[in-house]
């Protein structure tokens, strides 16, 4: 399964945001990467560059490569409603992102690993496809054997109450994907309309 394995801090420095999950190094060096750092003269970005940058930010944030991202966008365009909002909903519904949002893993990368290594169940069945799109009513949980693994349970932090589209029971080590989230409920700083404009060219 393809995934980005390059330097994560460098990606965060490009966008000036902790989009890969850990922003502690941004406090030490928040300059964009490059030979001259903050002293380098940078051109004002044009329309296409801003649109491309926003797409790249979304891809790195959710850990999706180009081909899969384009398929997700095409699915969002086919659905009823606003395409940009549909795109965010589909990205949020990914299994690895849902595991992260439920607090089972400390980051999306860690959540992807849990799914790939068959620690996660969906509706009682082990599923190792991080890109699986959760549907309202799906029950996501830890496999029984994994629930006894202290290396996994020590990272459980519980669901953030802001994520009202998810439910999580720490006692049962399982939760429910209640519904697709509304755009205003998703905290990611992504201007999805720029992505729609980019793909509409």
C-alpha positions as CSV (number, residue, x, y, z in Angstrom):
1,X,0.0,0.0,0.0
2,X,1.4,3.4,-1.1
3,X,2.0,6.1,1.5
4,X,4.2,9.1,2.1
5,X,7.4,8.1,4.0
6,X,9.5,11.2,3.6
7,X,10.5,13.8,6.2
8,X,7.3,14.9,8.0
9,X,8.7,18.0,9.7
10,X,9.8,19.4,6.4
11,X,6.2,19.1,5.1
12,X,4.9,20.9,8.1
13,X,7.5,23.7,7.5
14,X,6.3,24.1,3.9
15,X,2.8,24.9,5.0
16,X,3.7,26.5,8.4
17,X,1.2,24.2,10.1
18,X,1.6,20.8,12.0
19,X,-0.4,19.0,9.3
20,X,1.5,15.7,9.9
21,X,0.4,15.6,13.5
22,X,3.4,16.8,15.4
23,X,4.2,20.5,15.5
24,X,6.8,20.5,18.3
25,X,9.6,21.2,15.8
26,X,7.8,24.2,14.3
27,X,8.5,26.1,17.5
28,X,12.3,25.6,16.9
29,X,12.3,26.2,13.2
30,X,9.2,27.4,11.4
31,X,11.0,28.7,8.3
32,X,10.2,27.1,5.0
33,X,12.7,24.5,3.9
34,X,15.5,25.6,1.6
35,X,19.0,26.9,1.5
36,X,18.3,30.4,2.7
37,X,15.4,29.8,5.0
38,X,13.6,32.9,6.1
39,X,15.9,35.2,4.1
40,X,15.0,33.7,0.8
41,X,12.9,36.0,-1.4
42,X,9.7,34.2,-2.2
43,X,7.3,35.2,-5.0
44,X,3.6,35.8,-4.4
45,X,1.8,32.6,-5.3
46,X,-0.5,32.7,-8.3
47,X,-4.0,31.3,-8.5
48,X,-2.8,27.8,-9.8
49,X,-0.1,27.6,-7.2
50,X,-2.5,28.4,-4.4
51,X,-4.9,25.7,-5.6
52,X,-2.2,23.1,-6.0
53,X,-0.8,24.0,-2.5
54,X,-4.2,23.4,-1.0
55,X,-4.5,20.0,-2.7
56,X,-1.1,19.0,-1.4
57,X,-2.0,20.1,2.1
58,X,-5.1,17.9,2.0
59,X,-3.2,15.0,0.7
60,X,-0.5,15.2,3.3
61,X,-3.0,15.8,6.1
62,X,-5.0,12.7,5.4
63,X,-2.0,10.6,4.2
64,X,-3.4,10.0,0.7
65,X,-1.4,9.9,-2.5
66,X,-2.5,11.4,-5.9
67,X,-4.3,8.6,-7.6
68,X,-6.4,7.7,-4.5
69,X,-7.1,11.4,-3.8
70,X,-8.4,11.9,-7.4
71,X,-10.7,8.9,-7.0
72,X,-12.0,10.3,-3.7
73,X,-12.6,13.7,-5.5
74,X,-14.4,12.0,-8.3
75,X,-16.7,10.2,-5.9
76,X,-17.4,13.5,-4.1
77,X,-18.3,15.1,-7.4
78,X,-20.8,12.3,-8.2
79,X,-22.6,12.7,-4.9
80,X,-25.4,15.2,-4.3
81,X,-24.5,18.4,-2.5
82,X,-21.4,20.6,-2.5
83,X,-18.4,18.8,-4.0
84,X,-15.8,20.4,-1.6
85,X,-17.8,19.5,1.5
86,X,-18.4,16.0,0.1
87,X,-14.6,15.6,-0.4
88,X,-13.9,16.5,3.3
89,X,-16.7,14.1,4.4
90,X,-15.2,11.2,2.4
91,X,-11.7,11.9,3.7
92,X,-13.0,12.0,7.3
93,X,-14.8,8.7,6.7
94,X,-11.6,6.9,5.9
95,X,-11.0,4.0,8.4
96,X,-7.5,5.2,9.4
97,X,-8.8,8.7,10.0
98,X,-11.8,7.4,12.0
99,X,-9.5,5.3,14.2
100,X,-7.4,8.4,14.8
101,X,-10.5,10.6,15.6
102,X,-11.8,8.0,18.0
103,X,-8.6,8.3,20.0
104,X,-7.5,4.7,19.4
105,X,-4.2,6.0,17.9
106,X,-2.2,9.2,18.6
107,X,-1.8,10.1,14.9
108,X,-3.1,9.2,11.5
109,X,0.1,7.4,10.7
110,X,-0.2,5.3,13.8
111,X,-3.9,4.6,13.0
112,X,-2.9,3.4,9.5
113,X,-0.4,1.0,11.0
114,X,-3.0,-0.4,13.4
115,X,-5.4,-1.0,10.5
116,X,-2.7,-2.5,8.3
117,X,-1.5,-4.9,11.0
118,X,-5.1,-6.2,11.5
119,X,-5.8,-4.8,15.0
120,X,-9.0,-3.1,14.0
121,X,-12.4,-4.6,13.4
122,X,-15.4,-3.1,11.5
123,X,-18.8,-4.6,12.4
124,X,-17.0,-7.5,14.1
125,X,-14.8,-8.4,11.1
126,X,-11.1,-7.7,11.0
127,X,-10.4,-5.2,8.2
128,X,-6.9,-4.1,7.1
129,X,-7.7,-1.6,4.5
130,X,-6.9,2.0,5.7
131,X,-8.8,3.6,2.8
132,X,-12.1,1.8,3.7
133,X,-14.9,4.3,3.7
134,X,-16.9,4.1,6.9
135,X,-20.7,4.3,6.6
136,X,-23.2,5.6,9.2
137,X,-23.8,2.8,11.7
138,X,-20.5,1.0,11.2
139,X,-19.0,-0.2,14.5
140,X,-15.2,0.2,14.8
141,X,-13.3,-1.5,17.6
142,X,-10.1,-3.2,18.7
143,X,-9.7,-6.9,18.0
144,X,-10.0,-8.9,21.3
145,X,-6.4,-9.9,21.4
146,X,-5.3,-6.4,20.5
147,X,-7.4,-5.0,23.4
148,X,-5.1,-6.9,25.8
149,X,-1.9,-5.5,24.2
150,X,-0.6,-2.7,26.5
151,X,1.5,-1.2,23.7
152,X,-1.8,-0.4,22.0
153,X,-4.0,0.4,25.0
154,X,-1.4,2.7,26.5
155,X,-2.0,5.0,23.5
156,X,-5.8,5.1,23.9
157,X,-6.8,8.7,24.8
158,X,-10.5,8.7,24.2
159,X,-12.6,10.6,21.7
160,X,-12.5,14.4,21.6
161,X,-16.1,15.5,22.5
162,X,-16.0,18.0,19.6
163,X,-16.3,15.0,17.1
164,X,-20.0,14.6,17.5
165,X,-20.3,12.3,14.5
166,X,-18.4,9.5,16.4
167,X,-19.2,7.6,19.5
168,X,-16.6,5.7,21.6
169,X,-16.9,3.4,24.6
170,X,-13.6,2.9,26.4
171,X,-15.1,0.1,28.5
172,X,-16.0,-1.9,25.3
173,X,-13.1,-0.6,23.2
174,X,-15.4,0.1,20.3
175,X,-17.2,3.0,18.8
176,X,-19.8,3.9,16.1
177,X,-19.5,6.0,13.0
178,X,-22.8,7.8,13.5
179,X,-22.9,10.1,10.4
180,X,-20.8,12.0,8.0
181,X,-19.5,15.2,9.7
182,X,-20.6,18.6,8.7
183,X,-17.8,20.8,7.3
184,X,-17.9,23.3,10.2
185,X,-17.3,20.4,12.6
186,X,-14.0,19.4,11.0
187,X,-11.1,21.4,12.4
188,X,-8.6,20.9,9.5
189,X,-7.6,24.2,7.9
190,X,-8.3,23.3,4.3
191,X,-9.9,25.5,1.7
192,X,-11.6,22.7,-0.2
193,X,-13.1,25.1,-2.8
194,X,-9.6,25.8,-4.2
195,X,-9.2,22.0,-4.7
196,X,-12.5,21.9,-6.6
197,X,-11.4,24.8,-8.8
198,X,-8.1,23.0,-9.5
199,X,-9.8,19.8,-10.7
200,X,-12.3,21.8,-12.7
201,X,-9.7,23.3,-15.0
